[in-house]
Amino acid sequence: MKLSGSYEFNASPEKVWQKLTDPASLSACIPGCEKMEAVGNDEYRATVTVSMGPIRSKFGATVKMLDLNPHESYRLIIEGSGPSGFVKGESQVKLTANGGATTVDVDSESSSGGLLARVGQRMIESFARGMMDRFFTCLQKSVN
């Protein structure tokens, strides 16, 4: 599944970058995130509870930030699994200065399997879009 979005922040790319690469900011804004801890350079382990329709499942996930170009772009790799299935995804995150504001463009590609994917197949794209929008709305509020 491919998903993309564009989000406006009323802050400089430096401030937005700081939030996008700070584990505390990320864990506070990832819907359902219970904990996120560093396990290496730009690599984290997270526990996230996901509720989609009648299914509620806890996932263990690894999050890696690669190809970091400070204040401009990075790649995000997420792999998670739990009792109801798995999810794998990769996102390209790009920051663009826009006057005193910053535009963050995200292009993602993901796949999932197991019960979560089978039961929620029709809902999964709107669910993923909602999760991404909630995450960036939270980050927008935390930057301002």
Backbone as a chain_set.jsonl record, in Angstrom:
{"seq": "MKLSGSYEFNASPEKVWQKLTDPASLSACIPGCEKMEAVGNDEYRATVTVSMGPIRSKFGATVKMLDLNPHESYRLIIEGSGPSGFVKGESQVKLTANGGATTVDVDSESSSGGLLARVGQRMIESFARGMMDRFFTCLQKSVN", "coords": {"N": [[0.838, -1.17, 0.0], [0.542, 2.177, -0.848], [1.085, 5.415, 0.439], [0.747, 8.88, 0.912], [1.47, 12.178, 2.145], [1.173, 15.668, 3.031], [2.284, 18.126, 5.204], [1.921, 21.119, 7.037], [3.975, 23.144, 9.052], [4.255, 25.65, 11.492], [6.946, 26.607, 11.93], [10.563, 26.667, 11.922], [12.654, 24.652, 9.686], [14.678, 23.515, 11.256], [13.584, 23.363, 13.871], [11.39, 21.676, 13.382], [12.7, 19.388, 12.434], [14.046, 18.651, 14.755], [11.909, 17.764, 16.376], [10.923, 15.673, 14.775], [12.941, 13.8, 14.93], [13.309, 13.17, 17.554], [13.045, 10.84, 20.058], [11.311, 11.014, 22.334], [9.388, 12.917, 21.558], [8.358, 11.616, 19.326], [7.291, 9.196, 20.429], [5.324, 10.282, 22.04], [3.517, 11.155, 20.161], [2.876, 9.074, 18.419], [0.107, 7.206, 17.717], [-1.196, 5.065, 20.159], [1.279, 4.296, 21.138], [3.163, 2.793, 23.6], [5.692, 2.578, 24.7], [9.028, 3.634, 23.873], [12.284, 3.002, 23.083], [15.782, 3.664, 22.804], [17.987, 1.65, 20.893], [20.273, 1.705, 19.54], [22.332, 3.656, 17.29], [20.204, 5.952, 15.991], [18.193, 4.043, 15.967], [15.376, 2.358, 17.222], [13.297, 0.649, 19.625], [9.946, -0.173, 19.928], [6.744, -0.368, 21.59], [3.526, -0.8, 20.595], [0.045, -0.388, 20.721], [-2.554, -1.322, 18.691], [-5.741, -0.548, 17.486], [-8.202, -1.624, 15.416], [-11.217, -1.571, 14.111], [-12.861, -4.443, 15.25], [-10.548, -5.58, 16.178], [-7.868, -5.63, 18.412], [-4.578, -5.199, 19.107], [-1.281, -5.788, 20.355], [1.841, -4.655, 19.319], [5.277, -5.364, 18.81], [7.862, -3.342, 17.745], [10.468, -2.29, 15.492], [12.202, 0.665, 14.797], [13.889, 2.49, 12.443], [16.017, 5.132, 11.514], [17.335, 6.305, 8.6], [19.827, 7.468, 6.217], [20.082, 10.17, 7.011], [19.756, 13.565, 6.447], [20.334, 16.296, 7.85], [17.777, 18.589, 8.777], [16.598, 18.435, 6.317], [15.936, 15.822, 5.05], [15.09, 12.293, 5.516], [15.075, 8.673, 5.692], [12.679, 6.379, 6.887], [12.329, 3.351, 8.464], [10.128, 0.854, 9.383], [9.337, -2.009, 11.201], [7.12, -4.346, 12.419], [5.574, -6.717, 14.633], [3.031, -8.88, 15.931], [0.54, -10.707, 17.83], [-1.614, -10.621, 16.038], [-0.588, -10.328, 13.502], [1.661, -8.83, 11.068], [3.534, -5.881, 10.18], [5.224, -3.958, 7.771], [7.106, -1.208, 6.776], [8.219, 1.609, 4.833], [9.267, 4.933, 4.754], [9.783, 8.022, 3.103], [10.876, 11.036, 4.209], [10.602, 14.448, 3.826], [11.695, 17.732, 4.337], [10.824, 21.078, 3.703], [11.726, 24.401, 3.585], [9.563, 27.158, 3.941], [9.167, 30.159, 3.742], [8.69, 31.423, 6.92], [7.804, 29.045, 7.759], [7.506, 25.398, 7.591], [7.242, 22.778, 5.288], [6.348, 19.446, 5.435], [6.793, 16.615, 3.644], [5.633, 13.367, 3.055], [6.228, 10.201, 1.83], [5.134, 6.986, 1.669], [5.439, 3.428, 1.769], [3.946, 0.383, 2.441], [3.404, -2.907, 3.845], [1.307, -5.524, 5.051], [0.311, -8.351, 7.027], [-1.434, -11.341, 8.084], [-4.015, -11.779, 10.613], [-4.899, -9.13, 11.154], [-4.542, -7.829, 8.68], [-6.195, -9.402, 7.017], [-8.822, -9.262, 8.131], [-9.173, -6.51, 8.296], [-8.861, -5.576, 5.709], [-10.29, -3.891, 3.879], [-10.468, -1.616, 5.391], [-7.915, -0.822, 5.959], [-6.352, 1.116, 4.515], [-7.652, 3.612, 4.994], [-7.441, 3.568, 7.738], [-4.627, 3.648, 8.11], [-4.08, 6.154, 6.933], [-5.493, 7.791, 8.735], [-3.995, 7.313, 11.077], [-1.512, 8.405, 10.335], [-2.239, 11.098, 9.898], [-3.129, 11.796, 12.499], [-0.722, 11.516, 13.919], [0.939, 13.53, 12.72], [-0.594, 15.831, 13.222], [-0.475, 15.947, 15.999], [2.321, 16.343, 16.282], [2.542, 18.837, 14.997], [1.182, 20.489, 16.831], [2.896, 20.239, 19.006], [5.196, 21.522, 18.185], [4.521, 24.178, 17.854]], "CA": [[0.0, 0.0, 0.0], [1.271, 3.448, -0.914], [0.396, 6.487, 1.145], [1.564, 10.089, 0.983], [0.817, 13.312, 2.785], [1.934, 16.901, 3.14], [1.877, 18.77, 6.453], [2.519, 22.437, 7.258], [4.365, 23.48, 10.418], [4.591, 27.059, 11.68], [8.251, 26.609, 12.592], [11.702, 26.483, 11.01], [13.024, 23.251, 9.47], [15.492, 23.042, 12.38], [12.685, 22.984, 14.969], [10.601, 20.521, 12.949], [13.631, 18.268, 12.405], [14.289, 18.256, 16.147], [10.744, 16.984, 16.819], [10.798, 14.452, 13.97], [14.014, 12.859, 15.236], [13.389, 13.033, 19.004], [12.223, 9.697, 20.477], [10.247, 11.405, 23.272], [8.342, 13.56, 20.757], [7.742, 10.587, 18.486], [6.459, 8.282, 21.228], [4.155, 11.024, 22.523], [2.589, 11.421, 19.062], [2.478, 7.85, 17.715], [-1.11, 6.686, 18.351], [-1.089, 3.748, 20.77], [2.643, 3.982, 21.563], [3.29, 2.62, 25.051], [7.077, 2.904, 25.049], [9.986, 3.693, 22.768], [13.61, 3.109, 23.683], [16.903, 3.597, 21.869], [18.756, 0.411, 20.928], [21.483, 1.971, 18.766], [22.307, 4.942, 16.598], [19.013, 6.195, 15.175], [17.371, 2.834, 15.937], [14.548, 2.31, 18.425], [12.352, -0.445, 19.806], [8.697, 0.409, 20.435], [5.568, -1.205, 21.829], [2.38, -0.029, 20.141], [-1.235, -1.094, 20.682], [-3.346, -0.885, 17.547], [-7.144, -0.96, 17.471], [-8.818, -1.402, 14.111], [-12.487, -2.303, 14.154], [-12.967, -5.324, 16.414], [-9.245, -6.15, 16.52], [-6.957, -4.831, 19.233], [-3.373, -6.01, 19.207], [-0.049, -5.13, 20.763], [2.934, -4.947, 18.409], [6.655, -4.984, 19.087], [8.339, -2.782, 16.483], [11.754, -1.603, 15.411], [12.133, 1.89, 14.003], [15.237, 2.913, 12.062], [16.139, 6.344, 10.713], [18.494, 6.139, 7.728], [20.108, 8.515, 5.232], [19.739, 11.454, 7.616], [20.293, 14.79, 5.884], [19.724, 17.188, 8.839], [16.88, 19.693, 8.426], [16.115, 18.28, 4.949], [15.266, 14.568, 4.715], [15.561, 11.005, 6.008], [14.236, 7.502, 5.44], [12.204, 5.747, 8.107], [11.984, 1.949, 8.252], [9.409, 0.308, 10.533], [8.93, -3.408, 11.119], [6.464, -4.722, 13.654], [4.794, -7.947, 14.622], [2.275, -9.17, 17.133], [-0.324, -11.881, 17.692], [-2.579, -10.519, 14.935], [0.034, -10.166, 12.2], [2.898, -8.054, 10.946], [3.519, -4.709, 9.309], [6.539, -3.467, 7.355], [6.917, 0.02, 6.02], [9.327, 2.525, 4.6], [8.813, 6.281, 4.411], [10.754, 9.066, 2.785], [10.398, 12.26, 4.843], [11.326, 15.588, 3.255], [11.345, 19.029, 4.896], [11.088, 22.191, 2.808], [11.478, 25.715, 4.181], [8.517, 27.871, 3.226], [9.107, 31.401, 4.517], [8.965, 31.091, 8.314], [7.162, 27.758, 8.026], [8.137, 24.224, 7.0], [6.36, 21.76, 4.735], [6.876, 18.089, 5.558], [6.178, 15.691, 2.691], [5.889, 11.98, 3.419], [5.836, 9.167, 0.87], [5.294, 5.713, 2.368], [4.99, 2.179, 1.179], [3.901, -0.593, 3.521], [2.695, -4.161, 3.638], [0.909, -6.144, 6.304], [-0.203, -9.7, 6.862], [-2.022, -11.938, 9.27], [-5.417, -11.495, 10.921], [-5.164, -7.701, 11.026], [-4.666, -7.5, 7.26], [-7.338, -10.109, 6.426], [-10.081, -8.724, 8.639], [-9.283, -5.076, 8.049], [-8.352, -5.262, 4.379], [-10.952, -2.718, 3.298], [-10.307, -0.463, 6.269], [-6.524, -0.566, 6.304], [-5.826, 2.364, 3.952], [-8.189, 4.758, 5.735], [-6.871, 3.473, 9.077], [-3.249, 4.127, 8.024], [-4.169, 7.599, 6.693], [-5.888, 8.392, 10.005], [-2.855, 7.24, 12.003], [-0.512, 9.377, 9.877], [-2.767, 12.44, 10.166], [-3.106, 12.02, 13.957], [0.664, 11.68, 14.307], [1.449, 14.84, 12.314], [-1.357, 16.866, 13.932], [0.132, 16.014, 17.329], [3.632, 16.985, 16.154], [2.322, 20.262, 14.678], [0.84, 21.165, 18.089], [4.044, 20.236, 19.921], [6.212, 22.453, 17.675], [4.037, 25.572, 18.014]], "C": [[0.886, 1.236, 0.0], [0.416, 4.527, -0.263], [1.315, 7.696, 1.152], [0.756, 11.199, 1.636], [1.759, 14.494, 2.842], [1.388, 17.67, 4.339], [2.647, 20.071, 6.64], [2.791, 22.657, 8.741], [4.712, 24.959, 10.469], [5.881, 27.17, 12.493], [9.325, 26.381, 11.539], [11.972, 24.996, 10.797], [13.854, 22.679, 10.619], [14.616, 22.577, 13.539], [11.871, 21.743, 14.615], [11.476, 19.268, 12.94], [13.869, 17.735, 13.814], [13.147, 17.385, 16.663], [10.648, 15.652, 16.089], [11.854, 13.406, 14.289], [14.207, 12.651, 16.738], [12.475, 11.898, 19.467], [11.083, 10.063, 21.43], [9.085, 12.056, 22.52], [7.596, 12.531, 19.917], [6.812, 9.702, 19.296], [5.215, 8.977, 21.762], [3.099, 11.193, 21.436], [2.173, 10.185, 18.262], [1.25, 7.291, 18.415], [-0.898, 5.265, 18.887], [0.295, 3.373, 21.26], [2.717, 3.929, 23.085], [4.698, 2.921, 25.527], [7.927, 2.892, 23.794], [11.354, 3.91, 23.386], [14.692, 2.947, 22.623], [17.616, 2.264, 22.036], [20.066, 0.559, 20.141], [21.375, 3.34, 18.136], [21.093, 5.031, 15.692], [18.167, 4.939, 14.98], [16.666, 2.689, 17.284], [13.686, 1.063, 18.43], [11.111, 0.171, 20.458], [7.665, -0.681, 20.689], [4.359, -0.331, 21.535], [1.135, -0.907, 20.16], [-2.079, -0.473, 19.586], [-4.757, -1.431, 17.681], [-7.728, -0.601, 16.118], [-10.086, -2.252, 14.07], [-12.519, -3.169, 15.4], [-11.626, -5.873, 16.896], [-8.421, -5.144, 17.309], [-5.738, -5.71, 19.471], [-2.174, -5.165, 19.598], [1.069, -5.604, 19.837], [4.264, -4.543, 19.025], [7.215, -4.495, 17.761], [9.756, -2.261, 16.614], [11.583, -0.439, 14.449], [13.565, 2.32, 13.724], [15.149, 4.174, 11.212], [17.444, 6.231, 9.928], [18.646, 7.337, 6.798], [19.726, 9.899, 5.752], [20.496, 12.604, 6.956], [19.672, 15.904, 6.734], [18.993, 18.39, 8.247], [16.309, 19.569, 7.018], [15.354, 16.983, 4.686], [15.851, 13.377, 5.472], [14.589, 9.909, 5.581], [13.893, 6.873, 6.772], [11.775, 4.33, 7.755], [11.32, 1.446, 9.527], [9.048, -1.137, 10.242], [8.329, -3.788, 12.455], [5.716, -6.029, 13.51], [4.123, -8.13, 15.968], [1.379, -10.364, 16.865], [-1.264, -11.819, 16.487], [-1.933, -10.263, 13.579], [1.312, -9.359, 12.23], [2.643, -6.839, 10.055], [4.968, -4.33, 9.013], [6.294, -2.211, 6.547], [8.191, 0.82, 5.883], [8.757, 3.862, 4.164], [10.0, 7.151, 4.063], [10.155, 10.363, 3.335], [11.262, 13.415, 4.344], [10.791, 16.879, 3.865], [11.729, 20.124, 3.905], [10.747, 23.495, 3.519], [10.506, 26.469, 3.295], [8.283, 29.185, 3.97], [9.523, 31.076, 5.947], [8.383, 29.754, 8.712], [7.957, 26.631, 7.354], [7.057, 23.287, 6.492], [7.062, 20.414, 4.883], [6.078, 17.205, 4.608], [6.603, 14.275, 3.046], [5.364, 11.078, 2.313], [6.159, 7.821, 1.503], [4.823, 4.554, 1.516], [5.04, 1.14, 2.281], [3.182, -1.859, 3.077], [2.35, -4.724, 5.007], [0.35, -7.528, 6.009], [-0.766, -10.217, 8.164], [-3.468, -11.507, 9.44], [-5.77, -10.024, 10.708], [-5.383, -7.319, 9.567], [-5.899, -8.161, 6.635], [-8.664, -9.489, 6.838], [-10.259, -7.261, 8.25], [-8.877, -4.646, 6.661], [-8.983, -4.02, 3.764], [-10.711, -1.457, 4.105], [-8.866, 0.002, 6.384], [-5.973, 0.746, 5.733], [-6.354, 3.583, 4.712], [-7.658, 4.755, 7.168], [-5.446, 4.047, 9.087], [-3.214, 5.641, 7.798], [-4.522, 8.334, 7.989], [-4.753, 8.411, 11.019], [-1.796, 8.291, 11.63], [-0.978, 10.804, 10.174], [-2.752, 12.755, 11.659], [-1.69, 12.276, 14.445], [1.165, 13.093, 13.968], [0.683, 15.99, 12.952], [-0.789, 17.053, 15.338], [1.488, 16.715, 17.27], [3.503, 18.477, 15.855], [2.033, 21.044, 15.96], [2.037, 21.254, 19.006], [5.149, 21.208, 19.481], [5.805, 23.888, 17.961], [4.0, 26.01, 19.455]], "O": [[1.855, 1.324, 0.754], [-0.808, 4.545, -0.398], [2.52, 7.565, 1.37], [-0.474, 11.161, 1.672], [2.975, 14.352, 2.72], [0.177, 17.844, 4.474], [3.859, 20.126, 6.432], [1.935, 22.387, 9.584], [5.394, 25.467, 9.579], [5.907, 27.743, 13.582], [9.04, 25.961, 10.417], [11.575, 24.168, 11.617], [13.748, 21.492, 10.926], [14.867, 21.524, 14.125], [11.684, 20.861, 15.452], [11.044, 18.206, 13.387], [13.891, 16.524, 14.038], [13.392, 16.373, 17.32], [10.333, 14.626, 16.692], [11.678, 12.236, 13.951], [15.178, 12.016, 17.148], [11.26, 11.977, 19.291], [10.001, 9.483, 21.343], [7.923, 11.776, 22.816], [6.371, 12.565, 19.809], [5.668, 9.476, 18.9], [4.169, 8.347, 21.921], [1.917, 11.357, 21.741], [1.207, 10.247, 17.502], [1.328, 6.932, 19.59], [-0.472, 4.375, 18.152], [0.493, 2.261, 21.749], [2.378, 4.894, 23.77], [4.89, 3.453, 26.62], [7.605, 2.241, 22.8], [11.568, 4.874, 24.121], [14.533, 2.189, 21.667], [17.83, 1.795, 23.154], [20.871, -0.371, 20.091], [20.441, 4.093, 18.413], [20.97, 4.268, 14.733], [17.503, 4.784, 13.955], [17.27, 2.871, 18.341], [13.384, 0.493, 17.382], [11.214, 0.937, 21.415], [7.703, -1.757, 20.093], [4.181, 0.731, 22.131], [1.162, -2.038, 19.674], [-2.293, 0.739, 19.555], [-4.956, -2.615, 17.953], [-7.748, 0.563, 15.72], [-10.032, -3.48, 14.005], [-12.233, -2.685, 16.496], [-11.572, -6.559, 17.916], [-8.293, -3.979, 16.933], [-5.853, -6.827, 19.975], [-2.061, -3.996, 19.229], [1.225, -6.802, 19.599], [4.365, -3.507, 19.683], [7.059, -5.172, 16.745], [10.191, -1.849, 17.689], [10.908, -0.548, 13.426], [14.361, 2.494, 14.647], [14.317, 4.274, 10.31], [18.519, 6.08, 10.508], [17.713, 8.119, 6.616], [19.126, 10.699, 5.035], [21.726, 12.609, 6.915], [18.604, 16.412, 6.392], [19.492, 19.094, 7.368], [15.615, 20.474, 6.553], [14.243, 17.022, 4.157], [16.961, 13.445, 6.0], [13.457, 10.17, 5.171], [14.721, 6.837, 7.683], [10.958, 4.127, 6.857], [11.869, 1.59, 10.619], [8.521, -1.455, 9.176], [8.944, -3.582, 13.502], [5.283, -6.403, 12.42], [4.572, -7.616, 16.992], [1.447, -10.968, 15.795], [-1.668, -12.86, 15.97], [-2.637, -10.007, 12.602], [1.959, -9.219, 13.268], [1.679, -6.787, 9.292], [5.827, -4.377, 9.893], [5.377, -2.159, 5.727], [9.109, 0.724, 6.697], [7.872, 3.921, 3.311], [11.077, 7.033, 4.648], [9.045, 10.74, 2.96], [12.489, 13.371, 4.428], [9.58, 17.097, 3.907], [12.821, 20.103, 3.338], [9.627, 23.679, 3.997], [10.601, 26.432, 2.069], [7.325, 29.313, 4.732], [10.596, 30.513, 6.165], [8.457, 29.366, 9.878], [8.938, 26.873, 6.651], [6.072, 23.03, 7.185], [8.223, 20.262, 4.503], [4.863, 17.061, 4.738], [7.778, 14.012, 3.305], [4.205, 11.176, 1.911], [7.312, 7.543, 1.834], [3.938, 4.684, 0.67], [6.045, 1.018, 2.98], [2.458, -1.877, 2.08], [3.021, -4.435, 5.997], [-0.034, -7.83, 4.879], [-0.594, -9.605, 9.218], [-4.072, -10.941, 8.528], [-6.819, -9.709, 10.146], [-6.307, -6.569, 9.252], [-6.576, -7.545, 5.812], [-9.524, -9.223, 5.998], [-11.362, -6.827, 7.916], [-8.577, -3.472, 6.443], [-8.282, -3.187, 3.189], [-10.745, -0.352, 3.564], [-8.613, 1.109, 6.858], [-5.199, 1.424, 6.409], [-5.586, 4.488, 5.038], [-7.445, 5.818, 7.751], [-5.1, 4.837, 9.965], [-2.401, 6.336, 8.408], [-3.931, 9.366, 8.307], [-4.564, 9.395, 11.733], [-1.256, 8.976, 12.499], [-0.195, 11.625, 10.65], [-2.398, 13.869, 12.048], [-1.469, 13.147, 15.286], [1.741, 13.772, 14.818], [1.272, 17.042, 13.201], [-0.641, 18.18, 15.81], [1.78, 17.577, 18.099], [4.258, 19.289, 16.39], [2.57, 22.133, 16.159], [2.19, 22.245, 19.72], [5.943, 21.661, 20.305], [6.652, 24.724, 18.275], [3.618, 27.144, 19.745]]}, "num_chains": 1, "name": "protein.A"}
